[in-house]
Amino acid sequence: MSSIHVTPRPIAVRRITGADLNWALSEGWKDFNAKRGDILVLAVLYPILGLLAAAIALNGQLLPVFFPLVAGLSVMGPAVAAGFYEIARRREGGIDSSWFHFFDPLRGRSRTPLVMLTGMSLVFFLAWIAAAWIIYQLTLARIGPMTLAGGFEQLFSTPEGLAMVVIGNGVGAVFAVLTVFLTIVSFPMVVDRPVDAATAVGTSVRAVSANLPTIAA
């Protein structure tokens, strides 16, 4: 007996406006006021990662990618935020939402898609660092190695340094836009409902495409 394969319909995407953004900010503020202690303690972890990246970069050889290392952490931001999504979800449902639930997405049904999405973000992060290093080699490195003492002078007083700033920010903007398209919906979606990573990413792309002005805001 032959079986009939039914292709599931894509998840509906609706249009949002500035009013929806205001509502989201208001709800986020309510979450913060209700759980400010948990949120502040957990949020300390993220700048610590940034400081660690800075310490690694300041050894001289990695100095040219200091800013890309720190700025590139935003590419990993949605993965870190998954724990905050879980706390907000539990609070909205009226169930216990203490700080130790921050890692619940890694223990439940969200684990596999969350790991896959985090892996995707990590690939983006590493690609951004590689791109930044290549840009450095093609620009500022031509006049000599970047130094801690003269780094800013090298960046803003030489044609090579200015080229590195302009090209680097342009390429970084491309990575940032791609990150928004692929992750702005996908990470909270896999925390909130039982979907696979591919479905979540596809929904994220469609949601951004349908709401470009609001997402840009």
C-alpha positions as CSV (number, residue, x, y, z in Angstrom):
1,M,0.0,0.0,0.0
2,S,1.5,3.3,-1.1
3,S,1.7,6.2,1.4
4,I,0.8,9.7,0.6
5,H,3.4,12.3,1.6
6,V,1.8,15.6,2.7
7,T,4.1,18.6,2.6
8,P,3.4,20.7,5.7
9,R,2.3,24.3,5.0
10,P,4.8,27.0,5.9
11,I,4.2,28.8,9.1
12,A,2.2,32.0,8.5
13,V,4.0,35.3,8.8
14,R,2.2,38.4,9.6
15,R,3.0,42.1,9.1
16,I,4.2,44.1,12.1
17,T,4.3,47.8,12.7
18,G,5.9,50.3,15.0
19,A,3.2,49.6,17.5
20,D,4.3,46.0,17.7
21,L,7.9,47.2,18.4
22,N,6.6,49.4,21.2
23,W,4.6,46.5,22.6
24,A,7.7,44.3,22.5
25,L,9.9,46.9,24.2
26,S,7.2,47.3,26.9
27,E,7.0,43.6,27.5
28,G,10.7,43.3,27.7
29,W,10.8,46.1,30.2
30,K,8.2,44.3,32.3
31,D,10.4,41.1,32.2
32,F,13.4,43.1,33.3
33,N,11.6,44.7,36.2
34,A,10.2,41.3,37.3
35,K,13.5,39.4,36.9
36,R,16.2,42.1,37.0
37,G,18.4,40.3,39.5
38,D,18.5,37.1,37.4
39,I,18.9,39.0,34.1
40,L,21.7,41.3,35.4
41,V,23.7,38.4,36.9
42,L,23.4,36.3,33.7
43,A,24.1,39.3,31.5
44,V,27.5,39.8,33.2
45,L,28.7,36.7,31.4
46,Y,28.5,38.3,28.0
47,P,30.8,41.3,28.6
48,I,33.2,38.9,30.3
49,L,33.4,37.0,27.0
50,G,34.1,40.4,25.3
51,L,36.9,41.2,27.8
52,L,38.4,37.7,27.2
53,A,38.4,38.3,23.5
54,A,40.1,41.7,24.1
55,A,42.8,40.0,26.3
56,I,43.4,37.5,23.5
57,A,43.6,40.1,20.8
58,L,46.0,42.4,22.8
59,N,48.9,39.9,22.5
60,G,50.1,41.7,19.4
61,Q,49.6,39.2,16.6
62,L,45.8,39.3,17.0
63,L,45.6,43.1,17.6
64,P,44.2,43.7,14.0
65,V,41.2,41.6,14.8
66,F,40.5,43.2,18.2
67,F,37.5,45.1,17.0
68,P,36.1,42.3,14.8
69,L,36.4,39.9,17.8
70,V,34.4,42.2,20.1
71,A,31.9,43.4,17.5
72,G,31.6,39.9,16.1
73,L,30.2,38.7,19.5
74,S,26.9,40.3,18.3
75,V,26.7,37.5,15.7
76,M,26.5,35.1,18.7
77,G,24.1,37.3,20.6
78,P,20.9,35.4,19.5
79,A,22.4,32.1,20.8
80,V,23.2,33.7,24.2
81,A,19.7,35.3,24.3
82,A,18.0,31.9,24.0
83,G,18.1,31.6,27.8
84,F,16.4,34.9,28.2
85,Y,13.7,33.8,25.8
86,E,13.1,30.8,28.0
87,I,12.8,32.9,31.2
88,A,10.4,35.3,29.4
89,R,8.3,32.3,28.1
90,R,8.0,30.7,31.5
91,R,7.1,34.0,33.2
92,E,4.4,34.7,30.5
93,G,3.0,31.2,31.2
94,G,2.9,31.9,35.0
95,I,5.4,29.1,35.9
96,D,8.7,29.3,37.8
97,S,11.2,31.4,35.9
98,S,14.2,31.6,38.1
99,W,17.7,32.1,36.7
100,F,18.6,28.4,36.7
101,H,16.0,27.9,33.9
102,F,18.3,29.9,31.7
103,F,19.8,26.6,30.4
104,D,16.6,24.7,30.0
105,P,16.5,25.1,26.2
106,L,19.7,22.9,26.1
107,R,18.0,20.2,28.1
108,G,14.6,20.0,26.4
109,R,13.1,19.6,23.0
110,S,14.9,22.8,21.8
111,R,18.3,21.3,22.3
112,T,19.0,19.9,18.8
113,P,17.7,22.8,16.8
114,L,19.3,25.3,19.2
115,V,22.7,23.5,18.8
116,M,22.3,23.6,15.0
117,L,21.5,27.3,15.0
118,T,24.3,28.1,17.4
119,G,26.7,26.1,15.1
120,M,25.4,28.2,12.1
121,S,26.1,31.4,14.1
122,L,29.6,30.2,15.1
123,V,30.4,29.6,11.4
124,F,29.3,33.2,10.7
125,F,31.5,34.4,13.5
126,L,34.6,32.6,12.3
127,A,33.9,33.7,8.7
128,W,33.7,37.3,9.9
129,I,37.0,37.0,11.7
130,A,38.6,35.4,8.6
131,A,37.3,38.2,6.4
132,A,38.6,40.8,8.9
133,W,42.1,39.3,8.8
134,I,42.1,39.2,5.0
135,I,41.0,42.8,4.8
136,Y,43.8,43.7,7.2
137,Q,46.4,41.8,5.1
138,L,45.2,43.7,2.0
139,T,45.3,47.1,3.6
140,L,47.1,48.1,6.7
141,A,49.5,45.2,6.8
142,R,51.1,46.5,3.7
143,I,52.7,49.4,5.6
144,G,53.8,47.2,8.5
145,P,52.4,45.3,11.5
146,M,49.8,47.1,13.6
147,T,51.0,48.1,17.0
148,L,49.2,48.7,20.3
149,A,50.9,52.1,20.8
150,G,50.2,53.5,17.3
151,G,47.2,51.5,16.3
152,F,44.7,54.4,16.1
153,E,47.2,56.6,14.3
154,Q,47.8,53.9,11.8
155,L,44.1,53.4,11.3
156,F,43.0,57.1,10.8
157,S,46.1,58.8,9.4
158,T,47.0,56.5,6.5
159,P,45.1,55.6,3.3
160,E,45.6,51.9,4.1
161,G,44.1,52.4,7.6
162,L,41.1,54.3,6.3
163,A,40.6,51.7,3.6
164,M,40.6,49.0,6.3
165,V,38.0,50.9,8.4
166,V,35.7,51.5,5.4
167,I,35.9,48.1,3.9
168,G,35.8,46.4,7.2
169,N,32.6,48.1,8.3
170,G,31.0,47.5,4.9
171,V,31.8,43.7,5.1
172,G,30.7,43.7,8.8
173,A,27.4,45.3,7.8
174,V,26.8,42.4,5.4
175,F,27.4,39.8,8.1
176,A,25.1,41.8,10.5
177,V,22.3,41.9,7.9
178,L,22.6,38.2,7.2
179,T,22.6,37.5,10.9
180,V,19.3,39.4,11.3
181,F,17.7,37.6,8.4
182,L,18.7,34.1,9.7
183,T,18.3,34.5,13.5
184,I,15.9,37.2,14.5
185,V,13.0,34.8,14.5
186,S,14.7,31.4,14.4
187,F,16.2,31.4,17.9
188,P,13.1,32.5,19.9
189,M,11.0,30.2,17.7
190,V,12.9,27.0,18.6
191,V,12.6,27.9,22.2
192,D,8.9,28.7,22.0
193,R,7.6,25.7,19.9
194,P,8.7,22.3,18.6
195,V,10.2,23.1,15.2
196,D,13.4,22.1,13.4
197,A,16.2,24.5,12.7
198,A,15.6,24.6,8.9
199,T,11.9,25.6,9.5
200,A,12.9,28.2,12.0
201,V,15.5,29.8,9.7
202,G,13.1,29.7,6.7
203,T,10.4,31.4,8.8
204,S,13.0,34.0,10.0
205,V,13.9,34.9,6.4
206,R,10.3,35.2,5.3
207,A,9.4,37.3,8.4
208,V,12.2,39.8,7.8
209,S,11.5,39.9,4.0
210,A,7.8,40.7,4.8
211,N,8.7,43.4,7.3
212,L,11.8,45.1,6.1
213,P,11.1,48.7,7.2
214,T,10.0,47.6,10.7
215,I,12.9,45.2,11.1
216,A,15.3,48.0,10.0
217,A,13.8,50.2,12.6
